[in-house]
Amino acid sequence: MHDDLLPFILAWGSKGSGDGQFSYPGGIAVDTGGNVYVADTYNYRIQKFTSSGIFITKWGEYGRWVPMVGTFQYPRGVAIDTNNYVYVTDYGNHAIQKFSSSGTYMWEWYGEGDGHLQGPWGIATDTAGNVYVADAAASAIQKYGTSGDWRARWGNQITGGLGEFP
């Protein structure tokens, strides 16, 4: 036994489509109350648990294109902001959706022009209210405000040089 290894604490879930089961869990995030949100990619939903793994609720189902209103085609990432709003990247619909912490749909953005999304995967928020999206298909990082207003983009897939993601 290695004393320098962290002890295993808790696991939950199994393969399947029932409550607390997963099919390719993608992203995971924790809100200010310690609740855990999981992007359950191939079940096209978000699941919410207590920090000890007790199932609380779920939302979402398979859906393609706009308006999405809580439907997904491959939710990959999930992030929580300081107000406990939940942001979900929907890879297949090339969009971000915003929800309340109980799963109430608020709105979506898929970006046009400068903020266009091609394959959003990972997502994170900061304390200033910005939302950062790893746009995998575009090999770029995009920055938005909490209402979906596009702010910046860096990286591209041209040469793989400094600041570029091949």
N, C-alpha and C positions, 0 to 999 in steps of 0.2 A: 504494500500500500504506500502511496506517495502522500506525504503530509502537506505538500505544496499544492495539491489539487483541491479545488473547491468541492464541497459536498453536493451531491445531487439532492435537490429539495422536493420537486414536484413535477409530475407530468399528467396531462389529461388528453382525452380524445382518442379516437381510433378512426380507421378508414371507413367511410360511409357517407350517407347523406342525412342522417338523423341529427337531432339537436346534440351538439357537442362532438359530432363526428366531422371529419374533414376529407376533402378531395383536393389535394395539392394546396395546402395552406401557403399563401404567399407572404403578405406583409403582416406585421404585428405592431401594435402601439398600446400605450398605457395612458389613461387619463389622470387628472389630478387627484381623483378619488381612489386610484389603484385598480380600476377596472381595465380588463384586457380586451382588445378588439383584434379580431383575426380576419384577414381577407381570405375567404375560403373560395379559391379561384374557380375550380371546376364544379362547385355547387352554386356559383354565381350569387354569392351572398357575403354579408358581414355577420360575424357572430360576436357576441359580447359575453364576457365571463367576469366573475369576481376574481380577485388575485389568487384565490385558492382553487380556481378552476370550476366553480359552480356556474352552470349555464344560466344566463339572464335573459337574453333575447337574440333575435336574428332579424335581418331584413335583406331584401333583394330577391331577384329571380332572373332568369335568362331574358334578355331583351337586346334588341339591336337598333342602333341609331337613335336619333333625337325625335321627340323628347324622351328622355330616359326615365325620369321620375322614379328612381330607385331600382331600375333594372340594370343588369350588367352583362357584358360579354367579356369575361376574364378580368375580374377585379384583381389587381396585383399588389398594390400598396395601400397602406392606411396610415394616417397621421392624425394627431389630436392637437388642437391649438390651446392656448391658455384659457380660453372660454369653454373648453370641452366640446367644440364643434369637431366633427369627424369628416376628414377629407379622404376620398377613395379614388385611386387611379383605376381607370377602366381601359385596359390595354386594347381590347377589341373594338371599342367604340371611340377610341382616341379622345378620351374626355376625363375630366375630373368632376366628381359629384361631392356636394357638401350636405351633411346631415346634422341634426341635433344628436346629442348623446343617447337619446332613446330610439334613434333611427328614423325620425321624421325627415323626409326629403325637403331640402331647402332650395337648391338650384344646381345647375351644372354649367360647366364651360368646356369648350372643346377648342377654342382659340381659332381665330382667323387672322391672316396676315402675320404680323410679327409673333403672336402668341400661339400659332397653330401647333397642335400636338399630333405626332405621328405614331406614337406607341408609348404612352406614359407607363412607367413601371414603378420606380421608387418615389416616395414623397416624404417631405419633412416640413415642419413649420418652425418659425423662430418666435421669440418673445415680442418682436416688433410687429407681428401680424403678417409676415411674409410667408408665402407657400412656395417651396422649392420642389420641382418635379424633374426626375431623371427620365428624359424622353429617349428611351432606348433605341427606337427605330431611327431617330434623327441624330443619335450620338451627341446629344446636347443636354445641358441643364437649363431649365427655364424657371424664372422667378415671377410670381404673381402676388397681388394683394389678396386679401381674404374674400373679396367680391369678384375675383377672377380677372382683375385688371392686370394686363401684362406689364412687367417692369424691366426685365432684362433676359438675355440669353447668352450663354457662352458654350464654346465647344462646337465642333462640327465633325463630319466624317471624311474630310478631304485627305489629309496626309498623315494624321496621327502625331503631329508635332505638338509643341507646348500648348496646352489649352484645348487640344483636339482629342476626340475620343473615336478611335477607328472602330 
